[in-house]
Amino acid sequence: MAKKVPAQVNLTLYGKPLELKFAVPADKVTPLGVLPALQQIDNQFVDTAVEAFVDRARPISCRAGCGACCRQVVPLAEFEAYHIAAVVERLPEPRRSAVKQRFADGCAQLDRIGWLAQLQQQLEQGTTHDAVQSHALDYFRQNIACPFLEDESCSIHPERPLACREYLVTSPAEHCREPAPDTVEHIELKFQVSRLVRKLWHTGHVTQPDSVPMIYALQWVKTHPNQFPKKRGPEWMQEFFAYLGKP
């Protein structure tokens, strides 16, 4: 078993002290090696936001069995795409083949409407945030369920992407079936680990957009080998917290 180095970081979030404890590989790894620590940190950031902004009158409405949000486009950091591909490969048969087929079917459906090509063109032309959000709604309207969604619940919940961990709402769950800015109320996070690592760690594989849509993850890793450098776990995390602290 690879040796782990314990670490502790103290910071203030939403006016309250927060103690982060995690462990990272002592040996040199790609960012994949520190993903478990990032997942743990992200969970704590989300829990702290919930404590700060959620009350009994407006509780979190997300529940197992409510999978409307699992039909939205999920942006992955480049190294998360390799993680998702590895998660699929660890599944036993016949489930592995079934999940792979769901990925392939979703990609084929999006390709028929040119969704990814249109997104890339919009971003290269410097389109507005509202236009990108509108394009994301086009994805949602295709009703493509996450390949890991089973019985309207996430079947890989401990391994789910960072962006999924950060999506929580207090508005009625039925509004998520027809999302709109004036009906869906999100928990706003000061720090979104998913966005931070997408901007911080990437190779020349990813330009526009700055992420890999999860539905394309299996296709993407086949043609984009992992070219991240290897660094010791503490070095990766030092970079992360230095970036986190930038104004």
C-alpha positions as CSV (number, residue, x, y, z in Angstrom):
1,M,0.0,0.0,0.0
2,A,1.3,3.4,-0.9
3,K,2.5,5.5,1.9
4,K,0.3,8.5,2.9
5,V,1.3,11.8,4.4
6,P,-1.2,13.3,6.9
7,A,-1.9,17.0,6.5
8,Q,-3.9,19.7,8.3
9,V,-5.0,23.1,7.0
10,N,-6.9,25.7,9.1
11,L,-8.9,28.4,7.5
12,T,-11.9,30.6,8.0
13,L,-15.0,30.0,5.9
14,Y,-18.2,32.0,6.2
15,G,-16.9,33.6,9.3
16,K,-16.2,30.3,11.1
17,P,-13.0,28.4,11.6
18,L,-12.6,25.2,9.6
19,E,-10.1,22.5,10.2
20,L,-9.3,20.4,7.2
21,K,-7.6,17.0,7.8
22,F,-6.6,14.8,5.0
23,A,-3.8,12.5,3.7
24,V,-2.0,12.4,0.4
25,P,0.5,10.1,-1.3
26,A,4.1,10.5,-0.2
27,D,5.3,9.3,-3.6
28,K,5.1,11.1,-6.9
29,V,1.6,10.9,-8.5
30,T,-0.5,12.7,-11.1
31,P,-3.4,14.8,-9.7
32,L,-5.4,11.6,-9.7
33,G,-3.5,10.6,-6.6
34,V,-4.8,13.5,-4.6
35,L,-8.4,13.3,-5.8
36,P,-9.6,11.5,-2.6
37,A,-8.2,14.4,-0.5
38,L,-9.9,16.9,-2.8
39,Q,-13.2,15.0,-2.5
40,Q,-12.9,15.1,1.2
41,I,-12.2,18.9,1.2
42,D,-15.0,19.6,-1.2
43,N,-17.4,17.7,1.1
44,Q,-16.3,19.8,4.1
45,F,-16.7,23.0,2.1
46,V,-20.2,22.0,1.1
47,D,-21.2,20.9,4.6
48,T,-19.9,24.3,6.0
49,A,-22.0,26.2,3.4
50,V,-25.1,24.2,4.4
51,E,-24.5,25.0,8.1
52,A,-24.1,28.7,7.2
53,F,-27.0,29.2,4.8
54,V,-29.6,26.5,5.3
55,D,-32.3,26.6,8.0
56,R,-35.3,24.4,8.9
57,A,-37.6,26.7,6.9
58,R,-35.7,26.1,3.6
59,P,-33.9,22.7,4.0
60,I,-31.9,20.9,1.3
61,S,-34.5,19.3,-1.0
62,C,-32.0,16.9,-2.7
63,R,-32.8,13.3,-1.9
64,A,-32.0,9.8,-3.1
65,G,-34.5,8.9,-5.7
66,C,-34.7,12.5,-7.1
67,G,-32.5,12.3,-10.1
68,A,-33.6,15.4,-12.2
69,C,-30.2,17.0,-11.7
70,C,-28.5,13.9,-13.0
71,R,-29.6,14.8,-16.5
72,Q,-27.5,18.0,-16.6
73,V,-24.1,18.3,-18.2
74,V,-21.4,17.5,-15.6
75,P,-18.1,19.3,-16.2
76,L,-15.1,17.2,-15.2
77,A,-11.6,18.4,-14.6
78,E,-9.2,16.7,-17.0
79,F,-7.9,14.3,-14.4
80,E,-11.4,13.5,-13.3
81,A,-12.1,12.0,-16.7
82,Y,-9.4,9.4,-16.1
83,H,-11.0,8.7,-12.7
84,I,-14.4,8.2,-14.2
85,A,-13.0,5.8,-16.8
86,A,-11.2,3.8,-14.1
87,V,-14.4,3.6,-12.1
88,V,-16.2,2.1,-15.1
89,E,-13.5,-0.4,-15.7
90,R,-13.7,-1.6,-12.0
91,L,-17.4,-2.4,-12.4
92,P,-18.2,-6.1,-12.6
93,E,-19.8,-7.6,-15.7
94,P,-22.5,-7.3,-17.0
95,R,-22.9,-4.0,-15.3
96,R,-19.7,-2.6,-16.8
97,S,-20.9,-3.2,-20.4
98,A,-24.3,-1.8,-19.6
99,V,-22.8,1.4,-18.2
100,K,-20.4,1.8,-21.2
101,Q,-23.4,1.4,-23.5
102,R,-25.2,4.2,-21.7
103,F,-22.2,6.5,-22.2
104,A,-22.1,5.6,-25.9
105,D,-25.8,6.1,-26.4
106,G,-25.7,9.5,-24.7
107,C,-22.8,10.6,-26.9
108,A,-24.5,9.4,-30.1
109,Q,-27.7,11.4,-29.1
110,L,-25.7,14.6,-28.5
111,D,-23.7,14.1,-31.7
112,R,-26.9,14.0,-33.7
113,I,-27.7,17.5,-32.7
114,G,-24.0,18.7,-32.8
115,W,-24.1,19.7,-29.2
116,L,-20.4,19.5,-28.3
117,A,-19.2,21.1,-31.6
118,Q,-21.6,24.0,-31.0
119,L,-20.4,24.5,-27.5
120,Q,-16.8,24.6,-28.6
121,Q,-17.6,27.1,-31.4
122,Q,-19.5,29.3,-28.9
123,L,-16.6,29.4,-26.5
124,E,-14.0,30.0,-29.2
125,Q,-16.1,33.0,-30.4
126,G,-16.1,34.4,-26.8
127,T,-19.8,33.9,-26.2
128,T,-21.6,35.1,-23.1
129,H,-22.2,33.2,-19.8
130,D,-25.9,33.3,-20.5
131,A,-25.4,31.7,-23.9
132,V,-23.4,28.9,-22.4
133,Q,-26.1,28.4,-19.7
134,S,-28.7,28.2,-22.5
135,H,-26.6,25.6,-24.3
136,A,-26.4,23.6,-21.0
137,L,-30.2,23.7,-21.0
138,D,-30.2,22.2,-24.5
139,Y,-28.3,19.3,-23.0
140,F,-30.8,18.9,-20.2
141,R,-33.7,18.9,-22.7
142,Q,-32.2,15.8,-24.3
143,N,-33.1,13.9,-21.1
144,I,-29.9,11.9,-21.1
145,A,-29.6,10.4,-17.7
146,C,-26.1,10.0,-16.2
147,P,-24.9,6.6,-17.1
148,F,-24.4,5.9,-13.3
149,L,-28.0,6.8,-12.5
150,E,-30.0,3.7,-11.3
151,D,-33.5,3.9,-9.8
152,E,-33.1,7.7,-9.9
153,S,-30.1,7.6,-7.5
154,C,-26.4,7.8,-8.0
155,S,-24.8,4.3,-8.1
156,I,-21.3,5.6,-7.5
157,H,-22.1,8.2,-4.8
158,P,-18.7,8.0,-2.9
159,E,-16.9,8.4,-6.3
160,R,-19.2,11.0,-7.9
161,P,-17.6,14.0,-9.6
162,L,-16.6,17.1,-7.7
163,A,-19.2,19.2,-9.5
164,C,-22.0,16.8,-8.4
165,R,-21.0,17.2,-4.8
166,E,-21.4,21.0,-5.1
167,Y,-24.9,21.0,-6.6
168,L,-27.5,21.4,-3.8
169,V,-30.9,23.2,-3.9
170,T,-33.4,24.4,-1.3
171,S,-36.2,25.0,-3.8
172,P,-38.9,22.3,-4.3
173,A,-37.6,19.2,-6.0
174,E,-40.2,19.3,-8.7
175,H,-38.8,22.6,-10.0
176,C,-35.6,20.8,-10.9
177,R,-37.5,19.0,-13.7
178,E,-37.9,22.4,-15.5
179,P,-34.9,24.4,-14.2
180,A,-35.0,28.2,-14.4
181,P,-33.1,31.0,-12.6
182,D,-36.2,32.2,-10.8
183,T,-37.4,28.7,-9.7
184,V,-34.3,26.8,-8.7
185,E,-32.4,28.1,-5.6
186,H,-28.9,26.8,-5.3
187,I,-26.6,26.8,-2.3
188,E,-23.9,29.3,-3.4
189,L,-20.4,28.1,-2.5
190,K,-17.5,30.5,-1.9
191,F,-15.1,27.9,-3.0
192,Q,-16.0,25.3,-5.7
193,V,-13.2,22.8,-5.8
194,S,-14.4,21.5,-9.2
195,R,-13.8,25.0,-10.8
196,L,-10.6,25.6,-9.0
197,V,-8.9,22.4,-10.2
198,R,-10.3,22.8,-13.7
199,K,-8.5,26.1,-14.0
200,L,-5.4,25.1,-12.0
201,W,-4.4,21.7,-13.4
202,H,-4.7,20.8,-17.1
203,T,-2.6,19.9,-20.0
204,G,-2.7,20.9,-23.7
205,H,-5.6,18.4,-24.1
206,V,-8.2,20.8,-22.8
207,T,-8.6,24.3,-24.2
208,Q,-12.2,25.1,-25.0
209,P,-14.2,24.3,-22.9
210,D,-12.0,24.1,-19.8
211,S,-13.6,20.8,-18.9
212,V,-14.6,17.4,-20.2
213,P,-18.4,16.8,-20.3
214,M,-18.8,13.6,-18.3
215,I,-20.9,11.8,-20.9
216,Y,-17.9,12.1,-23.2
217,A,-15.3,10.9,-20.6
218,L,-14.9,7.3,-21.9
219,Q,-14.5,8.5,-25.5
220,W,-12.1,11.3,-24.4
221,V,-9.7,9.2,-22.5
222,K,-9.2,6.8,-25.4
223,T,-7.7,9.5,-27.5
224,H,-6.1,11.7,-24.7
225,P,-3.5,9.8,-22.7
226,N,-2.7,11.0,-19.2
227,Q,0.2,13.5,-19.7
228,F,0.1,15.1,-16.3
229,P,3.5,15.4,-14.6
230,K,4.1,13.5,-11.4
231,K,4.7,15.3,-8.1
232,R,4.5,14.3,-4.5
233,G,1.1,14.6,-2.9
234,P,2.0,17.5,-0.6
235,E,3.3,19.5,-3.6
236,W,0.0,19.2,-5.4
237,M,-1.9,20.3,-2.4
238,Q,0.4,23.2,-1.7
239,E,-0.4,24.4,-5.3
240,F,-4.1,23.9,-4.6
241,F,-4.2,26.0,-1.4
242,A,-1.9,28.7,-2.8
243,Y,-4.4,29.0,-5.7
244,L,-7.3,28.9,-3.3
245,G,-5.9,31.9,-1.4
246,K,-5.5,34.1,-4.4
247,P,-7.7,37.2,-4.4
